[in-house]
Amino acid sequence: MDKKQIGQLFIVGYQGEEPSSEFLRFVEEWGIGGVIVFARNLSDPAQLPAHLARINEAAGQKVFTSIDQEGGLVLRILSRGSLFPSAMALSATGSIELTEQCHEAIGREMLSLGLNWNLAPVLDINHPDNPGIGARSFADTPQRVAEYGCAAIRGLQKAGVLACAKHFPGKGHARVDSHLTLPSIPYDAERLERFELLPFAEAIKNDVAAIMTAHVFFPAYEKTKDLPATLSHSVLTGLLREKLGFKGILVTDDLEMGAITESYGIAQAANLSFHAGADLLLICHSIEQQRLAAETILRSLSTNPATGQRLEESLHRIEHARKKLAQQGARIELPELKKQHEPLIERLHAESVRFLRYESSMVPLDAAKGRTVFCVPQISALVQVEEEHRQGSLKALIEQEYPQAETIVYDPKATGADLIALIDTEVALGKAVDQMVFLTYNAHLFKGQLEAIKLFSQRITQFAVAALRNPYDLADLPQIKTCAATFGFRTPAVKALLQVFKGEVSPQTDPWPIDISGW
C-alpha cells in the first residue's frame, strides 16, 4: 500500500479563494479522496471549476468535490446562486414533489461549479432545545423527516450528485453543539430504533450514496463512556453496516470539531474512526492535521494487522461511488441555472410561510392606518456550521416593501432591558405607535426578545410576531394574536412574509412541520 491509497480516505478543506501551492503539494503527495468547499472558497464562484480542476490534476484522478448546500441557514453558494429554503420550510409547503424539485435544482447548481457531492440532507429529528439544528431539520417526527428527507435524496441523486444523510445515528435531540463539546443522547435502543434511526433506515432503502456520522455519545450502543459515534465500532459497523445493511460510503463529520478535539488528537481520532468503520475522514481546515492523520494511518499498516483489510473494504466502496460521478453530463453555467430556478425559488418561499394564528386587523397590514414599526434582527451566524452570512439588508427590504413604515434594527442577543431601551428610544421620537411587527431570531434561546415582545404587545394593540429563524420562538408567546414563521431569514423568505402582510398572498395556517403547542 502506498501513500496515495491512504490519501483516498481523506476529504480535506483548504483556506482562501484558491488552493495554495502548499495544499496542492499535499494533494499531489497523498492523492486524497476529495475536497470540501466552504463559502470562504467561493467569493467568486465562477473561478471554482478551474480551482477544482487543479486539485484533480494534482490528485491524478477525479476526486469527490463536496459542499454543505442544505438550504436555509446552511448555504455555501451565496454569490450568484439561488437562495434555497431550509429543510423545515420545504416540509411546511406540504409538498413532497416540491422538495424533490428543490433538491434537484440544488444538485444542478452544484454541478455547474464542478461540485459532485452534497453533504445533505439533514435527517436529524429536531428538538427545540437543540442549538445547532432547528430549521435544518425537516420536522419533529421521524415519519415526516423520513418522507421529506428521502425526497431530497431522490432529487439530488436525480440531478447527478451524491447525497449524504446526516448525522447518524441522529443528533436532533442533542442539547449542546458538537462543534464545541460532546453531546450525549441517553435514550434506550428501543426508542432510538423507532425514532432517531427511522429516517436513516428509509434513506438506505432509497439508495442514499453516503451517510455522515455524528460526534455524539450514545450509551445505548457504546459501552466506552463518552466515545462518540464517529469513533465507535459498535455504531458504525455493528449498527449501521451489520444491522441496517448500509453498503454505501460512510464519512465522518469534521474531525476538527470540539466534540472530538476536547478528548482526542485529530490524527488519533482519524485512526480510531477508520478502524471503527468510516470510509472517508473529513478534516476541513488544517493541512498540518490532514498530513498527520494520513501519516498515522500509513504507520498503522505496519503495526495493526486489521488496517490492510479495512483499507481494502473502504477503497472498494470509494471506487464504487466514484464510478457514479463519471455518469454526470455537461454543465450549464450557474447564472443561467439561477434564472431558470427563479420561479421555483419564489414559489417555495411563498408556499412555506405559515401563520399559527392571525387577526384580520393585522393581516393584511396597512401602514397608512397609523404609525407602523418593524423590529428587525441583525442577521449573524449563531453556530459554527453557518459561517458568516452574506445577504442584503432586511431593513432595506422592509423599507422598499413598506415605505410608510419605520424599521428598528436590534441585536438578537441583547438583554431584555437593553432591547426595551433601544425600542423605547426609537419610538419616543414620534407619535404613539399604532402597529408593530417584531421579527424574532432564536428568541426561544435569547429571552431578551421575549421580554421586549411581552412589554410592547401590552402597550400596542395591533401587534404581530414573525419567527425568522426558529419557529419555536412562537411557543413562548400565547398572548400574541398574530404569529407567523418563515423557517428562514434569507431575503426571499422575508419577502414572502411581507407579501402576506401586504395582502398579495393569503395567509396559510397548515400544514405545520412541527408541533408548536407541545412546547
ABEGO torsion letter per residue (X at the ends): XBAAAAAAABBBBBBEABBBAAAAAAAAAAGEABBBBBAAAAABAAAAAAAAAAAAAAAGBBBBBBBBBAEEABBABABGBBBBBBAAAAAAAGBAAAAAAAAAAAAAAAAAAGBABBBOBBABBBBAABAAAEAABABABAAAAAAAAAAAAAAAAAAGBBBBBOBOAEAAABABBAAABBBBBABBAAAAAABAAAAAAAAAAAGBABBBBBBBBBAAABABBGBBAAABAAAAAAAAAAAAGBABBBBBBBAABAAAAAABBAAAAAAAAAAAGBABBBBAABAAAAAAAAAAAAAAAAABAAAAAAAAAAAAAAAAAAAAAAABBBBBBAAAAAAAAAAAAAAAAAAABBBABBBAAAOBBBAAAEBBBBBBBBBBBABAAAEBBBBBBAAAAAAAABAABBBBBBBAABBAAAAAAAAAAAAAABBBBABBBBBBBGAAABAAAAAAAAAAAAABABBBBBBAABAAAAAABAABABBBBAGEABAAAAAAAAAAAAGABBBBAOBBABBAAAX
